């Protein structure tokens, strides 16, 4: 199972997050499919699943309190996906920080 969210860097780029459209539990997705939508004061955008799998849980608290991501994006998850096989091509934390530097 993987918990999916956005990084603090992404939240800073989006600005104040005001709304989430969460995916449906049991929805089957392929890697890089749009799974959820995030809306901020600047823009609305898709959140993609990093793996093939099925949505098994969503953070319903975000429906009434999207500010949780503004407060601490790195600790706030959006949805959980149970994946079928190990994901490939994902960045390590060090690789990610090198890209955003």
N, C-alpha and C positions, 0 to 999 in steps of 0.2 A: 504494500500500500504506500502511496505517496501523497503527501499533503502539498497542495499547490497554493501559492500566494504570489504577491509581488514583492520586490525588494524595496528597501528604503530609497534607493536611487530612483527607481521607477515612480514611487509615490511622490518624490520631490519634483520630478519632471512633470507629473500630472497636475500637481497642485492639490488643493483641498478636494478630497474624494467625497462625493455627495450621495452616490447611489450604486448599488450592485444589482445586476440581474444574474441570479445564481442558476446553475444548471439543474436539471431534474435528476433526482436519485435514480439509479439503474440505467441511465443513458449510456449507451456504448459509444466510445469515441476512438478515433485513430490519432496517433501522435500528430501534433500541430493542428488539430481541429479546434475551432473556436468552442470554448466550453462555457464561458461566462462573459459578461460585459461589465466594465467599470466606467462610471461617469464621474467627472470632476468639474470644477468650475471652468477649466480650460477646454476639455475635450472628452469624448466618449471613445472607448476602445475595447477591443476583444482581449480576453485572456485565454491563452491556448493551453491545451493539455500537452505535457511533454512526452507522454507514453500512450501506447494502445491500452485500452482498458475500459472499465465501467465505473461511473461515478457512484460511490458508495455512501457519501455523506457530504453535506454542505453546512457551512457555518451560518446558520439562520440568524444569529445575532447581528450579522452585517446588514440584514434587511432593515432593521430599526436603528442600527448604530454603526453606519459605515465609517464614522470617525475613528474607530478602532485601528484602521489601517493608517490613518494620519498620525495617530499617536505612536504606533510601533509596527511598521509594515513587516519587518523581519520576523516578528513573533505572531502575526495574525494570519491564519490560513483562510482560504476561501472555499476550497473543496478538496475532498479526498478521492483518489482514483485507485482502484485495485488493478494492477497491470498484469498482463499475461506473460510477458518475458522481460528480462532486464533491458532497460533503455540503453541506447547507444547514442553517441554524439552529443551528450550533455556536457556543459562546461563544469569544470571544477570551480571552487570558490576563487582560487587564485587566478584562473583564466578569466573569470567574470570581472574581477577587480581590475585586471589589466585592460580590459576592453573599456570599462567606464572611466578609467583614469584620464 
